[in-house]
Amino acid sequence: MSPEVERTDPDGVDFGWVMQMTFVLTIVIGAPLVAALSLGTRLPDWGSRAAFAVRVGAVVWFVTAITAYAYARRYREPAQDADSGDEA
């Protein structure tokens, strides 16, 4: 007999998926965006370059996280567990 495992399903959103997609998309979208935006900006030293990347990256991360959450809430079905509770 195995111990009972408690599971929660807040709003039906898989937050692990949302976090993973936010991380990946922020890198995939954010790196080229920061590079493109930096071409038209005067960045004389490494400190100003880092500050610019953090400011733009924070906005990209925030927008990506909100978009991934909204997508997951609207379109993704809740993950189906291997143990659905049906006994054979």
Secondary structure in CASP SS format (residue, H / E / C, confidence):
PFRMAT SS
TARGET T0000
AUTHOR 0000-0000-0000
METHOD secondary structure of the structure
MODEL  1
M C 1.00
S C 1.00
P C 1.00
E C 1.00
V C 1.00
E C 1.00
R C 1.00
T C 1.00
D C 1.00
P H 1.00
D H 1.00
G H 1.00
V C 1.00
D C 1.00
F H 1.00
G H 1.00
W H 1.00
V H 1.00
M H 1.00
Q H 1.00
M H 1.00
T H 1.00
F H 1.00
V H 1.00
L H 1.00
T H 1.00
I H 1.00
V H 1.00
I H 1.00
G H 1.00
A H 1.00
P H 1.00
L H 1.00
V H 1.00
A H 1.00
A H 1.00
L H 1.00
S H 1.00
L H 1.00
G C 1.00
T C 1.00
R C 1.00
L C 1.00
P C 1.00
D C 1.00
W H 1.00
G H 1.00
S H 1.00
R H 1.00
A H 1.00
A H 1.00
F H 1.00
A H 1.00
V H 1.00
R H 1.00
V H 1.00
G H 1.00
A H 1.00
V H 1.00
V H 1.00
W H 1.00
F H 1.00
V H 1.00
T H 1.00
A H 1.00
I H 1.00
T H 1.00
A H 1.00
Y H 1.00
A H 1.00
Y H 1.00
A H 1.00
R H 1.00
R H 1.00
Y C 1.00
R C 1.00
E C 1.00
P C 1.00
A C 1.00
Q C 1.00
D C 1.00
A C 1.00
D C 1.00
S C 1.00
G C 1.00
D C 1.00
E C 1.00
A C 1.00
END
